């Protein structure tokens, strides 16, 4: 065996990844470009932001009919080499979704990733590129240490994320996908 062979990781397909036996521990995994990635345990600040986001979006979805569906991290089938698990996803009401007990799920219309020290470089890099390539309408990258949110969205039928913004402090986090929804960015970390 030469050094080149030893250094080359073996790729796995999405089908193989999804067929892995259930894990006994609480370790979360993702498949990124055929590579199995072990996700670190989230920090309390990470989880606080996730809970506050889900609560705010869930409150908005239940306030009126036709406001879609929000979910926490779930195996999301992207393509033959990618199964991601975004922290939060929202699906528009007109989306046809699989049975609730059948993973993987399709990519959400709004995808939210919350910064973890070991995964942020992937969130802002390859995962942002995958979400954009595969048609997410909007991506929020929540950065608890900076107390800010990076927004990436498509205007109209744009092929790529052509609108970007950073929202922080008391600025309100809003989305054209969620008419009437707003939350002060500072509330995500309170």
C-alpha positions in Angstrom: 0.0 0.0 0.0 1.4 3.4 -0.9 0.9 6.7 0.8 -1.5 7.8 -1.9 -3.8 4.9 -1.3 -3.7 5.3 2.5 -4.6 8.9 2.3 -7.6 8.5 0.0 -10.9 8.2 1.9 -13.4 5.8 0.5 -16.5 7.5 -0.8 -20.0 6.3 0.1 -23.2 6.9 -1.8 -26.4 8.4 -0.3 -28.0 5.0 -0.6 -25.2 3.3 1.4 -25.3 6.1 4.0 -29.0 5.9 4.5 -28.7 2.1 5.0 -26.2 2.4 7.9 -27.6 0.8 11.1 -29.0 3.2 13.7 -26.3 4.5 16.0 -26.6 3.8 19.7 -24.9 7.1 20.7 -26.1 10.6 20.1 -23.6 11.3 17.3 -25.0 12.9 14.2 -23.6 12.2 10.8 -23.8 13.8 7.4 -22.7 12.7 4.0 -20.9 15.5 2.1 -19.6 14.8 -1.4 -19.5 11.1 -0.5 -17.5 11.6 2.7 -19.1 10.7 6.1 -18.7 13.7 8.4 -19.2 13.3 12.2 -20.9 16.4 13.6 -19.8 17.6 17.0 -22.1 18.0 19.9 -23.7 21.5 19.7 -23.0 24.1 22.3 -25.8 25.5 24.5 -25.7 28.8 22.6 -26.2 26.9 19.3 -29.1 25.0 20.7 -30.6 28.2 22.2 -30.6 29.8 18.7 -32.1 26.6 17.1 -34.9 26.4 19.8 -35.7 30.1 19.4 -35.8 29.9 15.6 -38.0 26.8 15.6 -40.4 28.4 18.2 -40.7 31.6 16.2 -41.3 29.9 12.9 -43.6 27.4 14.4 -45.6 30.1 16.0 -45.8 31.9 12.7 -46.9 28.7 10.8 -49.7 28.0 13.2 -51.1 31.5 13.3 -52.8 31.1 9.9 -53.5 28.3 7.4 -51.2 27.7 4.5 -48.0 28.7 6.1 -46.1 25.4 5.6 -44.2 23.2 7.9 -41.0 23.6 10.0 -38.7 20.8 11.2 -35.6 20.3 13.2 -32.5 18.5 11.7 -33.6 15.6 9.6 -31.8 13.5 7.0 -32.2 15.5 3.8 -31.5 13.7 0.6 -29.7 16.0 -1.8 -28.2 13.7 -4.5 -26.3 10.5 -4.9 -23.4 11.8 -2.8 -25.0 14.1 -0.2 -27.3 13.6 2.7 -27.3 16.7 4.9 -29.0 17.5 8.2 -29.6 21.2 8.4 -30.5 22.5 11.9 -33.9 23.9 10.8 -35.9 23.7 7.6 -39.2 25.2 6.5 -41.3 23.8 3.6 -43.9 25.9 1.8 -47.5 24.7 2.1 -47.7 23.8 -1.6 -44.8 21.3 -1.4 -45.6 17.6 -1.7 -43.7 15.9 1.1 -43.0 12.3 1.9 -44.5 10.4 4.8 -43.3 11.7 8.2 -41.7 8.4 9.0 -39.7 8.0 5.7 -36.3 9.6 5.5 -34.7 11.1 3.6 -36.7 14.3 3.2 -36.3 16.8 0.3 -34.4 20.0 0.7 -36.5 22.7 2.3 -37.4 26.1 0.8 -35.7 27.8 3.7 -32.7 26.1 5.1 -31.1 27.3 8.4 -27.6 26.2 9.7 -26.4 27.4 13.1 -22.7 27.8 13.6 -20.8 25.0 15.4 -17.1 25.4 15.8 -16.3 22.2 13.9 -18.7 22.6 11.0 -18.9 26.3 10.3 -16.3 26.1 7.5 -18.5 23.6 5.7 -21.7 25.6 6.4 -20.3 28.7 4.7 -18.4 26.7 2.1 -19.5 23.5 0.5 -22.9 23.2 2.1 -23.9 26.7 1.1 -22.8 25.8 -2.5 -24.9 22.5 -2.3 -28.0 24.3 -1.0 -27.7 26.9 -3.8 -27.0 24.3 -6.5 -29.9 22.1 -5.4 -32.5 24.9 -5.3 -33.0 26.1 -1.7 -34.9 29.4 -2.1 -33.2 30.9 1.0 -30.4 30.1 3.4 -29.8 31.6 6.8 -26.4 31.0 8.4 -26.8 31.9 12.1 -23.6 32.9 13.8 -24.1 32.9 17.6 -20.6 34.2 18.6 -21.1 37.1 16.2 -24.8 37.5 17.2 -25.7 37.8 13.5 -27.3 36.0 10.6 -26.0 35.8 7.1 -28.9 35.7 4.6 -28.7 34.2 1.1 -31.7 34.3 -1.1 -32.9 34.2 -4.7 -34.8 37.2 -6.1 -37.6 35.9 -8.3 -36.5 33.0 -10.5 -32.8 33.6 -10.1 -30.6 30.6 -10.6 -28.3 31.5 -7.7 -28.4 33.3 -4.4 -28.3 36.8 -5.8 -29.3 38.7 -2.6 -27.0 38.6 0.4 -27.2 40.5 3.7 -26.0 40.3 7.3 -28.5 41.0 10.0 -27.4 41.6 13.6 -28.2 43.4 16.9 -31.8 44.6 17.1 -32.2 44.4 13.3 -35.2 42.2 12.4 -34.8 38.9 10.6 -37.5 38.7 7.9 -38.1 36.7 4.7 -40.3 37.2 1.7 -41.0 33.4 2.0 -42.6 34.0 5.4 -44.9 37.1 5.0 -45.5 38.8 8.3 -42.7 36.8 10.1 -40.1 38.9 11.9 -37.8 38.4 14.9 -35.1 40.7 16.3 -31.8 39.0 15.7 -30.9 39.6 19.4 -33.9 37.4 20.4 -32.3 34.4 18.8 -29.6 34.4 21.5 -31.8 35.5 24.5 
